[in-house]
């Protein structure tokens, strides 16, 4: 991902700064070269990343307001 100056604005060249898909990351030529040098199996890495992404989606989302209230209660005690 890189940025360019277009019409007085900085713009991300990679599809408006979206997060790359797992398949795009695993198939990137530079990342493939690093994986090959490190002995990483691309299929195994992709499987692991997909598993982690699925687990993360199922996890409950933290509530920042609740965390703030809890920290304030602890500070008052």
mmCIF file of the N, C-alpha and C atoms, coordinates in Angstrom:
data_MODEL
# 
_entry.id   MODEL 
# 
loop_
_atom_site.group_PDB 
_atom_site.id 
_atom_site.type_symbol 
_atom_site.label_atom_id 
_atom_site.label_alt_id 
_atom_site.label_comp_id 
_atom_site.label_asym_id 
_atom_site.label_entity_id 
_atom_site.label_seq_id 
_atom_site.pdbx_PDB_ins_code 
_atom_site.Cartn_x 
_atom_site.Cartn_y 
_atom_site.Cartn_z 
_atom_site.occupancy 
_atom_site.B_iso_or_equiv 
_atom_site.pdbx_formal_charge 
_atom_site.auth_seq_id 
_atom_site.auth_comp_id 
_atom_site.auth_asym_id 
_atom_site.auth_atom_id 
_atom_site.pdbx_PDB_model_num 
ATOM 1   N N  . UNK A 1 1  ? 0.846   -1.167  0.000  1.00 0.00 ? 1  UNK A N  1 
ATOM 2   C CA . UNK A 1 1  ? 0.000   0.000   0.000  1.00 0.00 ? 1  UNK A CA 1 
ATOM 3   C C  . UNK A 1 1  ? 0.891   1.229   0.000  1.00 0.00 ? 1  UNK A C  1 
ATOM 4   N N  . UNK A 1 2  ? 0.551   2.188   -0.816 1.00 0.00 ? 2  UNK A N  1 
ATOM 5   C CA . UNK A 1 2  ? 1.288   3.432   -0.815 1.00 0.00 ? 2  UNK A CA 1 
ATOM 6   C C  . UNK A 1 2  ? 0.325   4.583   -1.092 1.00 0.00 ? 2  UNK A C  1 
ATOM 7   N N  . UNK A 1 3  ? 0.800   5.777   -0.825 1.00 0.00 ? 3  UNK A N  1 
ATOM 8   C CA . UNK A 1 3  ? -0.044  6.961   -0.936 1.00 0.00 ? 3  UNK A CA 1 
ATOM 9   C C  . UNK A 1 3  ? 0.497   7.877   -2.020 1.00 0.00 ? 3  UNK A C  1 
ATOM 10  N N  . UNK A 1 4  ? -0.397  8.566   -2.711 1.00 0.00 ? 4  UNK A N  1 
ATOM 11  C CA . UNK A 1 4  ? -0.007  9.530   -3.732 1.00 0.00 ? 4  UNK A CA 1 
ATOM 12  C C  . UNK A 1 4  ? -0.770  10.824  -3.503 1.00 0.00 ? 4  UNK A C  1 
ATOM 13  N N  . UNK A 1 5  ? -0.220  11.883  -4.008 1.00 0.00 ? 5  UNK A N  1 
ATOM 14  C CA . UNK A 1 5  ? -0.873  13.185  -3.931 1.00 0.00 ? 5  UNK A CA 1 
ATOM 15  C C  . UNK A 1 5  ? -1.626  13.406  -5.231 1.00 0.00 ? 5  UNK A C  1 
ATOM 16  N N  . UNK A 1 6  ? -2.955  13.505  -5.133 1.00 0.00 ? 6  UNK A N  1 
ATOM 17  C CA . UNK A 1 6  ? -3.781  13.723  -6.316 1.00 0.00 ? 6  UNK A CA 1 
ATOM 18  C C  . UNK A 1 6  ? -4.708  14.897  -6.052 1.00 0.00 ? 6  UNK A C  1 
ATOM 19  N N  . UNK A 1 7  ? -4.649  15.877  -6.912 1.00 0.00 ? 7  UNK A N  1 
ATOM 20  C CA . UNK A 1 7  ? -5.524  17.043  -6.808 1.00 0.00 ? 7  UNK A CA 1 
ATOM 21  C C  . UNK A 1 7  ? -5.486  17.664  -5.412 1.00 0.00 ? 7  UNK A C  1 
ATOM 22  N N  . UNK A 1 8  ? -4.289  17.752  -4.844 1.00 0.00 ? 8  UNK A N  1 
ATOM 23  C CA . UNK A 1 8  ? -4.120  18.382  -3.548 1.00 0.00 ? 8  UNK A CA 1 
ATOM 24  C C  . UNK A 1 8  ? -4.521  17.515  -2.367 1.00 0.00 ? 8  UNK A C  1 
ATOM 25  N N  . UNK A 1 9  ? -4.860  16.248  -2.615 1.00 0.00 ? 9  UNK A N  1 
ATOM 26  C CA . UNK A 1 9  ? -5.255  15.345  -1.528 1.00 0.00 ? 9  UNK A CA 1 
ATOM 27  C C  . UNK A 1 9  ? -4.383  14.104  -1.548 1.00 0.00 ? 9  UNK A C  1 
ATOM 28  N N  . UNK A 1 10 ? -4.081  13.591  -0.353 1.00 0.00 ? 10 UNK A N  1 
ATOM 29  C CA . UNK A 1 10 ? -3.332  12.343  -0.256 1.00 0.00 ? 10 UNK A CA 1 
ATOM 30  C C  . UNK A 1 10 ? -4.322  11.192  -0.401 1.00 0.00 ? 10 UNK A C  1 
ATOM 31  N N  . UNK A 1 11 ? -4.050  10.296  -1.330 1.00 0.00 ? 11 UNK A N  1 
ATOM 32  C CA . UNK A 1 11 ? -4.946  9.177   -1.599 1.00 0.00 ? 11 UNK A CA 1 
ATOM 33  C C  . UNK A 1 11 ? -4.182  7.865   -1.502 1.00 0.00 ? 11 UNK A C  1 
ATOM 34  N N  . UNK A 1 12 ? -4.821  6.884   -0.886 1.00 0.00 ? 12 UNK A N  1 
ATOM 35  C CA . UNK A 1 12 ? -4.234  5.552   -0.812 1.00 0.00 ? 12 UNK A CA 1 
ATOM 36  C C  . UNK A 1 12 ? -4.482  4.849   -2.136 1.00 0.00 ? 12 UNK A C  1 
ATOM 37  N N  . UNK A 1 13 ? -3.458  4.220   -2.684 1.00 0.00 ? 13 UNK A N  1 
ATOM 38  C CA . UNK A 1 13 ? -3.582  3.572   -3.981 1.00 0.00 ? 13 UNK A CA 1 
ATOM 39  C C  . UNK A 1 13 ? -4.273  2.213   -3.860 1.00 0.00 ? 13 UNK A C  1 
ATOM 40  N N  . UNK A 1 14 ? -4.181  1.559   -2.716 1.00 0.00 ? 14 UNK A N  1 
ATOM 41  C CA . UNK A 1 14 ? -4.732  0.215   -2.564 1.00 0.00 ? 14 UNK A CA 1 
ATOM 42  C C  . UNK A 1 14 ? -6.226  0.253   -2.245 1.00 0.00 ? 14 UNK A C  1 
ATOM 43  N N  . UNK A 1 15 ? -7.040  0.454   -3.248 1.00 0.00 ? 15 UNK A N  1 
ATOM 44  C CA . UNK A 1 15 ? -8.488  0.364   -3.123 1.00 0.00 ? 15 UNK A CA 1 
ATOM 45  C C  . UNK A 1 15 ? -9.037  1.138   -1.932 1.00 0.00 ? 15 UNK A C  1 
ATOM 46  N N  . UNK A 1 16 ? -8.653  2.381   -1.830 1.00 0.00 ? 16 UNK A N  1 
ATOM 47  C CA . UNK A 1 16 ? -9.127  3.290   -0.781 1.00 0.00 ? 16 UNK A CA 1 
ATOM 48  C C  . UNK A 1 16 ? -8.843  2.774   0.629  1.00 0.00 ? 16 UNK A C  1 
ATOM 49  N N  . UNK A 1 17 ? -7.666  2.227   0.824  1.00 0.00 ? 17 UNK A N  1 
ATOM 50  C CA . UNK A 1 17 ? -7.162  1.805   2.135  1.00 0.00 ? 17 UNK A CA 1 
ATOM 51  C C  . UNK A 1 17 ? -7.974  0.698   2.795  1.00 0.00 ? 17 UNK A C  1 
ATOM 52  N N  . UNK A 1 18 ? -8.623  -0.128  2.029  1.00 0.00 ? 18 UNK A N  1 
ATOM 53  C CA . UNK A 1 18 ? -9.345  -1.241  2.639  1.00 0.00 ? 18 UNK A CA 1 
ATOM 54  C C  . UNK A 1 18 ? -8.349  -2.273  3.159  1.00 0.00 ? 18 UNK A C  1 
ATOM 55  N N  . UNK A 1 19 ? -8.803  -3.078  4.087  1.00 0.00 ? 19 UNK A N  1 
ATOM 56  C CA . UNK A 1 19 ? -7.966  -4.160  4.591  1.00 0.00 ? 19 UNK A CA 1 
ATOM 57  C C  . UNK A 1 19 ? -7.843  -5.214  3.498  1.00 0.00 ? 19 UNK A C  1 
ATOM 58  N N  . UNK A 1 20 ? -6.647  -5.720  3.238  1.00 0.00 ? 20 UNK A N  1 
ATOM 59  C CA . UNK A 1 20 ? -6.523  -6.752  2.206  1.00 0.00 ? 20 UNK A CA 1 
ATOM 60  C C  . UNK A 1 20 ? -7.149  -8.061  2.683  1.00 0.00 ? 20 UNK A C  1 
ATOM 61  N N  . UNK A 1 21 ? -7.691  -8.831  1.759  1.00 0.00 ? 21 UNK A N  1 
ATOM 62  C CA . UNK A 1 21 ? -8.248  -10.139 2.078  1.00 0.00 ? 21 UNK A CA 1 
ATOM 63  C C  . UNK A 1 21 ? -7.107  -11.099 2.407  1.00 0.00 ? 21 UNK A C  1 
ATOM 64  N N  . UNK A 1 22 ? -7.418  -12.134 3.169  1.00 0.00 ? 22 UNK A N  1 
ATOM 65  C CA . UNK A 1 22 ? -6.404  -13.118 3.545  1.00 0.00 ? 22 UNK A CA 1 
ATOM 66  C C  . UNK A 1 22 ? -5.756  -13.708 2.300  1.00 0.00 ? 22 UNK A C  1 
ATOM 67  N N  . UNK A 1 23 ? -6.568  -14.022 1.293  1.00 0.00 ? 23 UNK A N  1 
ATOM 68  C CA . UNK A 1 23 ? -6.051  -14.604 0.049  1.00 0.00 ? 23 UNK A CA 1 
ATOM 69  C C  . UNK A 1 23 ? -5.062  -13.652 -0.622 1.00 0.00 ? 23 UNK A C  1 
ATOM 70  N N  . UNK A 1 24 ? -5.342  -12.340 -0.603 1.00 0.00 ? 24 UNK A N  1 
ATOM 71  C CA . UNK A 1 24 ? -4.435  -11.358 -1.201 1.00 0.00 ? 24 UNK A CA 1 
ATOM 72  C C  . UNK A 1 24 ? -3.104  -11.316 -0.459 1.00 0.00 ? 24 UNK A C  1 
ATOM 73  N N  . UNK A 1 25 ? -3.163  -11.375 0.860  1.00 0.00 ? 25 UNK A N  1 
ATOM 74  C CA . UNK A 1 25 ? -1.935  -11.324 1.662  1.00 0.00 ? 25 UNK A CA 1 
ATOM 75  C C  . UNK A 1 25 ? -1.086  -12.556 1.390  1.00 0.00 ? 25 UNK A C  1 
ATOM 76  N N  . UNK A 1 26 ? -1.721  -13.728 1.445  1.00 0.00 ? 26 UNK A N  1 
ATOM 77  C CA . UNK A 1 26 ? -0.983  -14.984 1.269  1.00 0.00 ? 26 UNK A CA 1 
ATOM 78  C C  . UNK A 1 26 ? -0.414  -15.100 -0.147 1.00 0.00 ? 26 UNK A C  1 
ATOM 79  N N  . UNK A 1 27 ? -1.086  -14.513 -1.129 1.00 0.00 ? 27 UNK A N  1 
ATOM 80  C CA . UNK A 1 27 ? -0.625  -14.613 -2.521 1.00 0.00 ? 27 UNK A CA 1 
ATOM 81  C C  . UNK A 1 27 ? 0.281   -13.471 -2.957 1.00 0.00 ? 27 UNK A C  1 
ATOM 82  N N  . UNK A 1 28 ? 0.558   -12.506 -2.092 1.00 0.00 ? 28 UNK A N  1 
ATOM 83  C CA . UNK A 1 28 ? 1.449   -11.399 -2.425 1.00 0.00 ? 28 UNK A CA 1 
ATOM 84  C C  . UNK A 1 28 ? 2.858   -11.945 -2.674 1.00 0.00 ? 28 UNK A C  1 
ATOM 85  N N  . UNK A 1 29 ? 3.500   -11.487 -3.749 1.00 0.00 ? 29 UNK A N  1 
ATOM 86  C CA . UNK A 1 29 ? 4.803   -12.040 -4.125 1.00 0.00 ? 29 UNK A CA 1 
ATOM 87  C C  . UNK A 1 29 ? 5.881   -11.793 -3.065 1.00 0.00 ? 29 UNK A C  1 
ATOM 88  N N  . UNK A 1 30 ? 5.888   -10.626 -2.462 1.00 0.00 ? 30 UNK A N  1 
ATOM 89  C CA . UNK A 1 30 ? 6.884   -10.338 -1.434 1.00 0.00 ? 30 UNK A CA 1 
ATOM 90  C C  . UNK A 1 30 ? 6.646   -11.207 -0.195 1.00 0.00 ? 30 UNK A C  1 
ATOM 91  N N  . UNK A 1 31 ? 5.399   -11.321 0.211  1.00 0.00 ? 31 UNK A N  1 
ATOM 92  C CA . UNK A 1 31 ? 5.080   -12.148 1.377  1.00 0.00 ? 31 UNK A CA 1 
ATOM 93  C C  . UNK A 1 31 ? 5.391   -13.610 1.076  1.00 0.00 ? 31 UNK A C  1 
ATOM 94  N N  . UNK A 1 32 ? 5.119   -14.056 -0.139 1.00 0.00 ? 32 UNK A N  1 
ATOM 95  C CA . UNK A 1 32 ? 5.457   -15.437 -0.531 1.00 0.00 ? 32 UNK A CA 1 
ATOM 96  C C  . UNK A 1 32 ? 6.969   -15.684 -0.409 1.00 0.00 ? 32 UNK A C  1 
ATOM 97  N N  . UNK A 1 33 ? 7.757   -14.712 -0.834 1.00 0.00 ? 33 UNK A N  1 
ATOM 98  C CA . UNK A 1 33 ? 9.212   -14.856 -0.755 1.00 0.00 ? 33 UNK A CA 1 
ATOM 99  C C  . UNK A 1 33 ? 9.670   -14.961 0.703  1.00 0.00 ? 33 UNK A C  1 
ATOM 100 N N  . UNK A 1 34 ? 9.099   -14.153 1.575  1.00 0.00 ? 34 UNK A N  1 
ATOM 101 C CA . UNK A 1 34 ? 9.449   -14.197 3.002  1.00 0.00 ? 34 UNK A CA 1 
ATOM 102 C C  . UNK A 1 34 ? 9.010   -15.528 3.602  1.00 0.00 ? 34 UNK A C  1 
ATOM 103 N N  . UNK A 1 35 ? 7.798   -15.977 3.257  1.00 0.00 ? 35 UNK A N  1 
ATOM 104 C CA . UNK A 1 35 ? 7.316   -17.266 3.772  1.00 0.00 ? 35 UNK A CA 1 
ATOM 105 C C  . UNK A 1 35 ? 8.221   -18.405 3.311  1.00 0.00 ? 35 UNK A C  1 
ATOM 106 N N  . UNK A 1 36 ? 8.617   -18.369 2.056  1.00 0.00 ? 36 UNK A N  1 
ATOM 107 C CA . UNK A 1 36 ? 9.500   -19.410 1.521  1.00 0.00 ? 36 UNK A CA 1 
ATOM 108 C C  . UNK A 1 36 ? 10.828  -19.403 2.275  1.00 0.00 ? 36 UNK A C  1 
ATOM 109 N N  . UNK A 1 37 ? 11.389  -18.217 2.503  1.00 0.00 ? 37 UNK A N  1 
ATOM 110 C CA . UNK A 1 37 ? 12.660  -18.105 3.222  1.00 0.00 ? 37 UNK A CA 1 
ATOM 111 C C  . UNK A 1 37 ? 12.543  -18.589 4.667  1.00 0.00 ? 37 UNK A C  1 
ATOM 112 N N  . UNK A 1 38 ? 11.346  -18.399 5.267  1.00 0.00 ? 38 UNK A N  1 
ATOM 113 C CA . UNK A 1 38 ? 11.130  -18.799 6.656  1.00 0.00 ? 38 UNK A CA 1 
ATOM 114 C C  . UNK A 1 38 ? 10.566  -20.207 6.787  1.00 0.00 ? 38 UNK A C  1 
ATOM 115 N N  . UNK A 1 39 ? 10.318  -20.869 5.660  1.00 0.00 ? 39 UNK A N  1 
ATOM 116 C CA . UNK A 1 39 ? 9.790   -22.226 5.701  1.00 0.00 ? 39 UNK A CA 1 
ATOM 117 C C  . UNK A 1 39 ? 8.330   -22.296 6.129  1.00 0.00 ? 39 UNK A C  1 
ATOM 118 N N  . UNK A 1 40 ? 7.554   -21.264 5.802  1.00 0.00 ? 40 UNK A N  1 
ATOM 119 C CA . UNK A 1 40 ? 6.136   -21.220 6.172  1.00 0.00 ? 40 UNK A CA 1 
ATOM 120 C C  . UNK A 1 40 ? 5.307   -21.794 5.034  1.00 0.00 ? 40 UNK A C  1 
ATOM 121 N N  . UNK A 1 41 ? 4.396   -22.708 5.363  1.00 0.00 ? 41 UNK A N  1 
ATOM 122 C CA . UNK A 1 41 ? 3.491   -23.303 4.382  1.00 0.00 ? 41 UNK A CA 1 
ATOM 123 C C  . UNK A 1 41 ? 2.329   -22.336 4.133  1.00 0.00 ? 41 UNK A C  1 
ATOM 124 N N  . UNK A 1 42 ? 2.175   -21.813 2.906  1.00 0.00 ? 42 UNK A N  1 
ATOM 125 C CA . UNK A 1 42 ? 1.119   -20.842 2.623  1.00 0.00 ? 42 UNK A CA 1 
ATOM 126 C C  . UNK A 1 42 ? -0.290  -21.358 2.942  1.00 0.00 ? 42 UNK A C  1 
ATOM 127 N N  . UNK A 1 43 ? -0.577  -22.612 2.633  1.00 0.00 ? 43 UNK A N  1 
ATOM 128 C CA . UNK A 1 43 ? -1.906  -23.169 2.900  1.00 0.00 ? 43 UNK A CA 1 
ATOM 129 C C  . UNK A 1 43 ? -2.171  -23.247 4.398  1.00 0.00 ? 43 UNK A C  1 
ATOM 130 N N  . UNK A 1 44 ? -1.163  -23.629 5.158  1.00 0.00 ? 44 UNK A N  1 
ATOM 131 C CA . UNK A 1 44 ? -1.314  -23.718 6.611  1.00 0.00 ? 44 UNK A CA 1 
ATOM 132 C C  . UNK A 1 44 ? -1.510  -22.326 7.224  1.00 0.00 ? 44 UNK A C  1 
ATOM 133 N N  . UNK A 1 45 ? -0.755  -21.338 6.734  1.00 0.00 ? 45 UNK A N  1 
ATOM 134 C CA . UNK A 1 45 ? -0.903  -19.970 7.231  1.00 0.00 ? 45 UNK A CA 1 
ATOM 135 C C  . UNK A 1 45 ? -2.296  -19.441 6.914  1.00 0.00 ? 45 UNK A C  1 
ATOM 136 N N  . UNK A 1 46 ? -2.771  -19.668 5.690  1.00 0.00 ? 46 UNK A N  1 
ATOM 137 C CA . UNK A 1 46 ? -4.100  -19.203 5.314  1.00 0.00 ? 46 UNK A CA 1 
ATOM 138 C C  . UNK A 1 46 ? -5.166  -19.853 6.189  1.00 0.00 ? 46 UNK A C  1 
ATOM 139 N N  . UNK A 1 47 ? -5.043  -21.130 6.436  1.00 0.00 ? 47 UNK A N  1 
ATOM 140 C CA . UNK A 1 47 ? -5.996  -21.839 7.290  1.00 0.00 ? 47 UNK A CA 1 
ATOM 141 C C  . UNK A 1 47 ? -6.000  -21.264 8.708  1.00 0.00 ? 47 UNK A C  1 
ATOM 142 N N  . UNK A 1 48 ? -4.820  -21.011 9.241  1.00 0.00 ? 48 UNK A N  1 
ATOM 143 C CA . UNK A 1 48 ? -4.703  -20.446 10.592 1.00 0.00 ? 48 UNK A CA 1 
ATOM 144 C C  . UNK A 1 48 ? -5.321  -19.057 10.658 1.00 0.00 ? 48 UNK A C  1 
ATOM 145 N N  . UNK A 1 49 ? -5.035  -18.218 9.663  1.00 0.00 ? 49 UNK A N  1 
ATOM 146 C CA . UNK A 1 49 ? -5.587  -16.865 9.644  1.00 0.00 ? 49 UNK A CA 1 
ATOM 147 C C  . UNK A 1 49 ? -7.113  -16.886 9.534  1.00 0.00 ? 49 UNK A C  1 
ATOM 148 N N  . UNK A 1 50 ? -7.660  -17.783 8.713  1.00 0.00 ? 50 UNK A N  1 
ATOM 149 C CA . UNK A 1 50 ? -9.114  -17.887 8.576  1.00 0.00 ? 50 UNK A CA 1 
ATOM 150 C C  . UNK A 1 50 ? -9.754  -18.350 9.884  1.00 0.00 ? 50 UNK A C  1 
ATOM 151 N N  . UNK A 1 51 ? -9.105  -19.283 10.560 1.00 0.00 ? 51 UNK A N  1 
ATOM 152 C CA . UNK A 1 51 ? -9.610  -19.779 11.839 1.00 0.00 ? 51 UNK A CA 1 
ATOM 153 C C  . UNK A 1 51 ? -9.619  -18.663 12.887 1.00 0.00 ? 51 UNK A C  1 
ATOM 154 N N  . UNK A 1 52 ? -8.535  -17.896 12.943 1.00 0.00 ? 52 UNK A N  1 
ATOM 155 C CA . UNK A 1 52 ? -8.464  -16.785 13.890 1.00 0.00 ? 52 UNK A CA 1 
ATOM 156 C C  . UNK A 1 52 ? -9.508  -15.708 13.573 1.00 0.00 ? 52 UNK A C  1 
ATOM 157 N N  . UNK A 1 53 ? -9.710  -15.424 12.294 1.00 0.00 ? 53 UNK A N  1 
ATOM 158 C CA . UNK A 1 53 ? -10.694 -14.420 11.897 1.00 0.00 ? 53 UNK A CA 1 
ATOM 159 C C  . UNK A 1 53 ? -12.103 -14.863 12.293 1.00 0.00 ? 53 UNK A C  1 
ATOM 160 N N  . UNK A 1 54 ? -12.417 -16.142 12.093 1.00 0.00 ? 54 UNK A N  1 
ATOM 161 C CA . UNK A 1 54 ? -13.739 -16.654 12.456 1.00 0.00 ? 54 UNK A CA 1 
ATOM 162 C C  . UNK A 1 54 ? -13.941 -16.598 13.966 1.00 0.00 ? 54 UNK A C  1 
ATOM 163 N N  . UNK A 1 55 ? -12.908 -16.966 14.723 1.00 0.00 ? 55 UNK A N  1 
ATOM 164 C CA . UNK A 1 55 ? -13.006 -16.925 16.180 1.00 0.00 ? 55 UNK A CA 1 
ATOM 165 C C  . UNK A 1 55 ? -13.178 -15.488 16.672 1.00 0.00 ? 55 UNK A C  1 
ATOM 166 N N  . UNK A 1 56 ? -12.483 -14.572 16.033 1.00 0.00 ? 56 UNK A N  1 
ATOM 167 C CA . UNK A 1 56 ? -12.576 -13.158 16.436 1.00 0.00 ? 56 UNK A CA 1 
ATOM 168 C C  . UNK A 1 56 ? -13.969 -12.598 16.160 1.00 0.00 ? 56 UNK A C  1 
ATOM 169 N N  . UNK A 1 57 ? -14.586 -13.007 15.058 1.00 0.00 ? 57 UNK A N  1 
ATOM 170 C CA . UNK A 1 57 ? -15.933 -12.531 14.737 1.00 0.00 ? 57 UNK A CA 1 
ATOM 171 C C  . UNK A 1 57 ? -16.957 -13.039 15.745 1.00 0.00 ? 57 UNK A C  1 
ATOM 172 N N  . UNK A 1 58 ? -16.740 -14.250 16.287 1.00 0.00 ? 58 UNK A N  1 
ATOM 173 C CA . UNK A 1 58 ? -17.679 -14.818 17.255 1.00 0.00 ? 58 UNK A CA 1 
ATOM 174 C C  . UNK A 1 58 ? -17.505 -14.243 18.651 1.00 0.00 ? 58 UNK A C  1 
ATOM 175 N N  . UNK A 1 59 ? -16.343 -13.660 18.938 1.00 0.00 ? 59 UNK A N  1 
ATOM 176 C CA . UNK A 1 59 ? -16.061 -13.138 20.281 1.00 0.00 ? 59 UNK A CA 1 
ATOM 177 C C  . UNK A 1 59 ? -16.923 -11.916 20.562 1.00 0.00 ? 59 UNK A C  1 
ATOM 178 N N  . UNK A 1 60 ? -17.358 -11.758 21.819 1.00 0.00 ? 60 UNK A N  1 
ATOM 179 C CA . UNK A 1 60 ? -18.137 -10.567 22.155 1.00 0.00 ? 60 UNK A CA 1 
ATOM 180 C C  . UNK A 1 60 ? -17.285 -9.309  22.020 1.00 0.00 ? 60 UNK A C  1 
ATOM 181 N N  . UNK A 1 61 ? -17.901 -8.267  21.563 1.00 0.00 ? 61 UNK A N  1 
ATOM 182 C CA . UNK A 1 61 ? -17.203 -6.991  21.388 1.00 0.00 ? 61 UNK A CA 1 
ATOM 183 C C  . UNK A 1 61 ? -17.076 -6.283  22.734 1.00 0.00 ? 61 UNK A C  1 
ATOM 184 N N  . UNK A 1 62 ? -15.908 -5.736  23.037 1.00 0.00 ? 62 UNK A N  1 
ATOM 185 C CA . UNK A 1 62 ? -15.751 -5.002  24.298 1.00 0.00 ? 62 UNK A CA 1 
ATOM 186 C C  . UNK A 1 62 ? -16.572 -3.711  24.272 1.00 0.00 ? 62 UNK A C  1 
ATOM 187 N N  . UNK A 1 63 ? -17.047 -3.335  25.413 1.00 0.00 ? 63 UNK A N  1 
ATOM 188 C CA . UNK A 1 63 ? -17.826 -2.118  25.539 1.00 0.00 ? 63 UNK A CA 1 
ATOM 189 C C  . UNK A 1 63 ? -16.930 -1.061  26.177 1.00 0.00 ? 63 UNK A C  1 
ATOM 190 N N  . UNK A 1 64 ? -16.434 -0.070  25.411 1.00 0.00 ? 64 UNK A N  1 
ATOM 191 C CA . UNK A 1 64 ? -15.501 0.921   25.948 1.00 0.00 ? 64 UNK A CA 1 
ATOM 192 C C  . UNK A 1 64 ? -16.093 1.728   27.101 1.00 0.00 ? 64 UNK A C  1 
ATOM 193 N N  . UNK A 1 65 ? -17.391 2.015   27.049 1.00 0.00 ? 65 UNK A N  1 
ATOM 194 C CA . UNK A 1 65 ? -18.017 2.786   28.129 1.00 0.00 ? 65 UNK A CA 1 
ATOM 195 C C  . UNK A 1 65 ? -18.004 1.983   29.425 1.00 0.00 ? 65 UNK A C  1 
ATOM 196 N N  . UNK A 1 66 ? -18.288 0.694   29.347 1.00 0.00 ? 66 UNK A N  1 
ATOM 197 C CA . UNK A 1 66 ? -18.275 -0.159  30.532 1.00 0.00 ? 66 UNK A CA 1 
ATOM 198 C C  . UNK A 1 66 ? -16.860 -0.259  31.112 1.00 0.00 ? 66 UNK A C  1 
ATOM 199 N N  . UNK A 1 67 ? -15.867 -0.380  30.244 1.00 0.00 ? 67 UNK A N  1 
ATOM 200 C CA . UNK A 1 67 ? -14.482 -0.457  30.705 1.00 0.00 ? 67 UNK A CA 1 
ATOM 201 C C  . UNK A 1 67 ? -14.084 0.830   31.422 1.00 0.00 ? 67 UNK A C  1 
ATOM 202 N N  . UNK A 1 68 ? -14.506 1.969   30.902 1.00 0.00 ? 68 UNK A N  1 
ATOM 203 C CA . UNK A 1 68 ? -14.203 3.248   31.535 1.00 0.00 ? 68 UNK A CA 1 
ATOM 204 C C  . UNK A 1 68 ? -14.863 3.338   32.904 1.00 0.00 ? 68 UNK A C  1 
ATOM 205 N N  . UNK A 1 69 ? -16.145 2.952   32.985 1.00 0.00 ? 69 UNK A N  1 
ATOM 206 C CA . UNK A 1 69 ? -16.836 2.978   34.268 1.00 0.00 ? 69 UNK A CA 1 
ATOM 207 C C  . UNK A 1 69 ? -16.164 2.053   35.286 1.00 0.00 ? 69 UNK A C  1 
ATOM 208 N N  . UNK A 1 70 ? -15.768 0.874   34.853 1.00 0.00 ? 70 UNK A N  1 
ATOM 209 C CA . UNK A 1 70 ? -15.082 -0.058  35.757 1.00 0.00 ? 70 UNK A CA 1 
ATOM 210 C C  . UNK A 1 70 ? -13.766 0.512   36.261 1.00 0.00 ? 70 UNK A C  1 
ATOM 211 N N  . UNK A 1 71 ? -13.026 1.170   35.367 1.00 0.00 ? 71 UNK A N  1 
ATOM 212 C CA . UNK A 1 71 ? -11.741 1.733   35.795 1.00 0.00 ? 71 UNK A CA 1 
ATOM 213 C C  . UNK A 1 71 ? -11.955 2.900   36.772 1.00 0.00 ? 71 UNK A C  1 
ATOM 214 N N  . UNK A 1 72 ? -13.031 3.673   36.564 1.00 0.00 ? 72 UNK A N  1 
ATOM 215 C CA . UNK A 1 72 ? -13.333 4.757   37.490 1.00 0.00 ? 72 UNK A CA 1 
ATOM 216 C C  . UNK A 1 72 ? -13.737 4.217   38.852 1.00 0.00 ? 72 UNK A C  1 
ATOM 217 N N  . UNK A 1 73 ? -14.501 3.132   38.877 1.00 0.00 ? 73 UNK A N  1 
ATOM 218 C CA . UNK A 1 73 ? -14.894 2.515   40.146 1.00 0.00 ? 73 UNK A CA 1 
ATOM 219 C C  . UNK A 1 73 ? -13.663 2.016   40.890 1.00 0.00 ? 73 UNK A C  1 
ATOM 220 N N  . UNK A 1 74 ? -12.739 1.411   40.172 1.00 0.00 ? 74 UNK A N  1 
ATOM 221 C CA . UNK A 1 74 ? -11.519 0.897   40.808 1.00 0.00 ? 74 UNK A CA 1 
ATOM 222 C C  . UNK A 1 74 ? -10.678 2.051   41.366 1.00 0.00 ? 74 UNK A C  1 
ATOM 223 N N  . UNK A 1 75 ? -10.649 3.154   40.651 1.00 0.00 ? 75 UNK A N  1 
ATOM 224 C CA . UNK A 1 75 ? -9.852  4.306   41.095 1.00 0.00 ? 75 UNK A CA 1 
ATOM 225 C C  . UNK A 1 75 ? -10.449 4.941   42.350 1.00 0.00 ? 75 UNK A C  1 
ATOM 226 N N  . UNK A 1 76 ? -11.774 4.872   42.495 1.00 0.00 ? 76 UNK A N  1 
ATOM 227 C CA . UNK A 1 76 ? -12.429 5.467   43.660 1.00 0.00 ? 76 UNK A CA 1 
ATOM 228 C C  . UNK A 1 76 ? -12.293 4.601   44.908 1.00 0.00 ? 76 UNK A C  1 
ATOM 229 N N  . UNK A 1 77 ? -12.098 3.318   44.728 1.00 0.00 ? 77 UNK A N  1 
ATOM 230 C CA . UNK A 1 77 ? -12.046 2.386   45.874 1.00 0.00 ? 77 UNK A CA 1 
ATOM 231 C C  . UNK A 1 77 ? -10.759 2.512   46.664 1.00 0.00 ? 77 UNK A C  1 
# 
